[in-house]
Amino acid sequence: MGSNYDDNVTFTDYTLSQEDLERIENVLDQDLVKSGVHSALLIDMAGNIIAQRDNGRCEHDLYSLAALASANFAAVDTMAKIVGEEEFSLLFHKGENENIHFSKVDNDFLLITIFGKEVSLGLLRLKVAEAVDKIHKVWKH
């Protein structure tokens, strides 16, 4: 009876120094929260929160949100492949009072922002693109 274990499975290793983590949190705060975003989270594809910043009024269960966001993104990634796309690199869910925007940082991370009506989607997308670029620079230094 053979094993179903795949010896070729690889896991992404990432390590962040305390200084790197603080730099990423500063990007989330300065680029996103100060622009009107209620909450910004950097998560890995397993749903673990790597960094998080909010406006001080966030009452959401962010751990559950991160886990569900990673599953949601994985489902949408599979849908993209079904329709012949390599990927859908961002998702947006509009609610009555709050919206959620997901943006792929690279193959292993998502940036999730929660924001209200006072922030336009266009401005948010610009700010998220800038934040993603700055986060990449933290990892590359």
C-alpha positions in Angstrom: 0.0 0.0 0.0 1.7 3.2 -1.2 1.9 6.5 0.6 -0.1 9.5 -0.7 2.6 11.8 0.6 4.2 14.0 -2.1 7.9 14.3 -1.4 8.1 17.2 -3.8 5.9 19.6 -1.8 7.8 22.7 -0.9 6.9 25.4 1.6 7.9 29.0 1.4 10.4 30.1 4.0 10.2 33.7 5.0 11.8 35.3 7.9 11.4 38.9 9.0 13.6 40.7 11.5 11.8 42.9 14.0 13.1 45.9 12.1 11.6 44.5 8.8 8.3 43.8 10.5 8.2 47.4 11.9 9.0 48.8 8.4 6.1 46.8 6.9 3.8 47.9 9.7 4.8 51.5 9.1 4.0 51.1 5.4 0.5 49.7 6.3 0.0 52.6 8.7 1.4 55.5 6.6 0.3 54.4 3.1 -3.1 52.9 3.9 -4.5 53.7 7.3 -3.5 57.3 7.1 -5.3 57.4 3.6 -8.6 56.4 5.3 -8.4 52.6 5.3 -10.0 51.1 8.4 -7.7 48.1 8.6 -4.8 46.7 6.6 -3.4 43.1 6.9 -0.5 41.3 5.3 -1.2 37.6 5.4 0.4 34.5 4.0 -1.6 32.1 1.8 -2.3 29.9 4.8 -4.2 32.7 6.4 -1.6 33.7 9.0 -1.4 37.4 9.8 2.1 38.7 9.2 1.5 42.4 9.9 -1.6 44.4 10.7 -2.5 48.0 11.3 -5.9 49.7 11.8 -7.4 53.0 12.7 -8.0 52.0 16.3 -11.7 51.4 15.8 -11.5 47.9 14.2 -13.7 45.4 16.0 -13.6 42.6 13.4 -12.3 39.2 14.1 -9.2 39.6 11.9 -7.9 36.1 12.5 -11.1 34.5 11.1 -11.1 37.1 8.3 -7.5 36.2 7.4 -8.2 32.5 7.3 -11.4 33.0 5.2 -9.6 35.5 2.9 -6.8 33.0 2.0 -9.5 30.3 1.3 -11.4 32.9 -0.8 -8.4 33.8 -2.8 -7.5 30.2 -3.4 -11.0 29.5 -4.7 -10.9 32.5 -7.0 -7.4 31.4 -8.2 -8.9 28.1 -9.2 -11.8 29.8 -11.0 -9.2 32.0 -12.9 -7.5 28.8 -14.2 -10.9 27.3 -15.2 -11.6 30.3 -17.4 -8.1 30.3 -18.9 -6.5 33.0 -16.8 -3.2 32.6 -15.1 -4.5 34.4 -12.1 -6.8 37.2 -10.8 -4.3 39.2 -8.9 -6.9 41.3 -6.9 -10.4 40.9 -5.5 -12.8 43.5 -4.4 -16.0 43.0 -2.3 -18.4 45.9 -1.9 -20.6 46.1 1.0 -23.2 48.6 2.2 -20.9 50.1 4.8 -17.5 48.5 4.4 -15.5 47.0 1.5 -12.7 44.5 1.3 -9.9 44.7 -1.2 -7.4 41.8 -1.7 -4.2 42.2 -3.6 -1.6 39.6 -4.2 1.8 40.8 -2.9 3.7 37.9 -4.5 2.9 34.2 -4.8 2.9 33.8 -1.1 1.2 36.8 0.5 -2.0 38.9 0.3 -2.6 42.4 1.3 -6.1 42.9 2.7 -7.6 46.3 3.2 -11.0 47.1 4.8 -12.3 50.5 4.0 -15.6 52.5 3.9 -17.4 54.8 1.5 -15.1 57.7 2.2 -12.2 56.1 0.3 -12.6 55.7 -3.5 -11.6 52.4 -5.1 -9.2 54.2 -7.5 -7.3 55.9 -4.7 -7.2 52.7 -2.7 -5.8 50.8 -5.7 -3.1 53.4 -6.1 -2.2 53.3 -2.4 -2.2 49.5 -2.4 0.2 49.4 -5.4 2.5 51.8 -3.7 2.4 49.8 -0.4 3.1 46.6 -2.2 6.1 48.1 -3.9 7.5 49.3 -0.5 6.9 45.9 1.1 8.9 44.3 -1.7 11.7 46.7 -1.1 11.7 45.7 2.6 12.1 42.0 1.6 14.9 42.7 -0.9 17.1 44.8 1.4 
